[in-house]
Amino acid sequence: MHESGINIFMINQEFFAMSTCMFCNRTVQDSVDKKVVKYLFYAGVKVFNFNTGEEVDDEEILDEL
């Protein structure tokens, strides 16, 4: 889990932000727009491609998704 408490997962062609609720300690998820994913990526949030099982660590790869 990222220190901000947020991770982004790409499943098929959709992006989902996942975190842990600070009140009930359950996993929380919501779909996010690619524009938001790019903003979070530049802020240091980790993005994972669930289709390949790899972390997206390059801006060019993120643009191709």
C-alpha positions as YAML, in Angstrom:
chain: A
units: angstrom
residues:
- id: 1
  name: MET
  ca: [0.00, 0.00, 0.00]
- id: 2
  name: HIS
  ca: [1.31, 3.45, -0.87]
- id: 3
  name: GLU
  ca: [2.04, 5.80, 2.03]
- id: 4
  name: SER
  ca: [-0.80, 8.05, 0.87]
- id: 5
  name: GLY
  ca: [-3.12, 5.08, 1.33]
- id: 6
  name: ILE
  ca: [-4.10, 5.02, -2.35]
- id: 7
  name: ASN
  ca: [-3.16, 2.64, -5.14]
- id: 8
  name: ILE
  ca: [-4.50, 2.66, -8.69]
- id: 9
  name: PHE
  ca: [-5.25, -0.59, -10.52]
- id: 10
  name: MET
  ca: [-5.98, -0.89, -14.23]
- id: 11
  name: ILE
  ca: [-8.31, -3.80, -14.97]
- id: 12
  name: ASN
  ca: [-9.04, -4.31, -18.66]
- id: 13
  name: GLN
  ca: [-9.44, -0.66, -19.80]
- id: 14
  name: GLU
  ca: [-10.78, 0.77, -16.53]
- id: 15
  name: PHE
  ca: [-8.94, 2.40, -13.63]
- id: 16
  name: PHE
  ca: [-9.86, 1.83, -9.99]
- id: 17
  name: ALA
  ca: [-8.54, 3.68, -6.95]
- id: 18
  name: MET
  ca: [-8.22, 1.44, -3.93]
- id: 19
  name: SER
  ca: [-7.65, 2.46, -0.34]
- id: 20
  name: THR
  ca: [-8.49, 1.44, 3.21]
- id: 21
  name: CYS
  ca: [-11.25, 3.23, 5.10]
- id: 22
  name: MET
  ca: [-9.74, 4.87, 8.18]
- id: 23
  name: PHE
  ca: [-12.96, 4.39, 10.14]
- id: 24
  name: CYS
  ca: [-13.90, 0.76, 9.48]
- id: 25
  name: ASN
  ca: [-10.58, -0.56, 8.07]
- id: 26
  name: ARG
  ca: [-12.33, -2.04, 5.00]
- id: 27
  name: THR
  ca: [-11.08, -1.81, 1.44]
- id: 28
  name: VAL
  ca: [-12.69, 1.01, -0.50]
- id: 29
  name: GLN
  ca: [-12.68, 1.22, -4.30]
- id: 30
  name: ASP
  ca: [-14.02, 3.56, -6.91]
- id: 31
  name: SER
  ca: [-13.51, 3.97, -10.63]
- id: 32
  name: VAL
  ca: [-11.41, 6.96, -11.69]
- id: 33
  name: ASP
  ca: [-10.92, 8.87, -14.90]
- id: 34
  name: LYS
  ca: [-7.60, 8.63, -16.75]
- id: 35
  name: LYS
  ca: [-7.03, 12.37, -16.17]
- id: 36
  name: VAL
  ca: [-7.21, 11.78, -12.40]
- id: 37
  name: VAL
  ca: [-4.92, 8.75, -12.73]
- id: 38
  name: LYS
  ca: [-2.28, 10.90, -14.43]
- id: 39
  name: TYR
  ca: [-2.53, 13.55, -11.71]
- id: 40
  name: LEU
  ca: [-2.14, 10.93, -8.97]
- id: 41
  name: PHE
  ca: [0.72, 9.25, -10.88]
- id: 42
  name: TYR
  ca: [2.65, 12.55, -10.93]
- id: 43
  name: ALA
  ca: [1.88, 12.95, -7.21]
- id: 44
  name: GLY
  ca: [3.66, 9.66, -6.53]
- id: 45
  name: VAL
  ca: [0.74, 7.23, -6.25]
- id: 46
  name: LYS
  ca: [1.58, 3.78, -7.60]
- id: 47
  name: VAL
  ca: [-0.33, 2.53, -10.65]
- id: 48
  name: PHE
  ca: [-0.55, -1.20, -11.34]
- id: 49
  name: ASN
  ca: [-1.64, -2.90, -14.53]
- id: 50
  name: PHE
  ca: [-3.69, -5.86, -13.29]
- id: 51
  name: ASN
  ca: [-3.71, -7.35, -16.82]
- id: 52
  name: THR
  ca: [0.07, -7.80, -16.87]
- id: 53
  name: GLY
  ca: [0.75, -7.85, -13.13]
- id: 54
  name: GLU
  ca: [3.31, -5.05, -13.41]
- id: 55
  name: GLU
  ca: [3.67, -1.61, -11.91]
- id: 56
  name: VAL
  ca: [3.38, 1.26, -14.39]
- id: 57
  name: ASP
  ca: [6.51, 3.27, -13.73]
- id: 58
  name: ASP
  ca: [6.87, 5.23, -16.95]
- id: 59
  name: GLU
  ca: [4.83, 8.19, -18.14]
- id: 60
  name: GLU
  ca: [4.87, 6.95, -21.75]
- id: 61
  name: ILE
  ca: [3.40, 3.58, -20.76]
- id: 62
  name: LEU
  ca: [0.64, 5.37, -18.84]
- id: 63
  name: ASP
  ca: [-0.19, 7.44, -21.93]
- id: 64
  name: GLU
  ca: [-0.53, 4.25, -24.03]
- id: 65
  name: LEU
  ca: [-3.00, 2.60, -21.64]
...
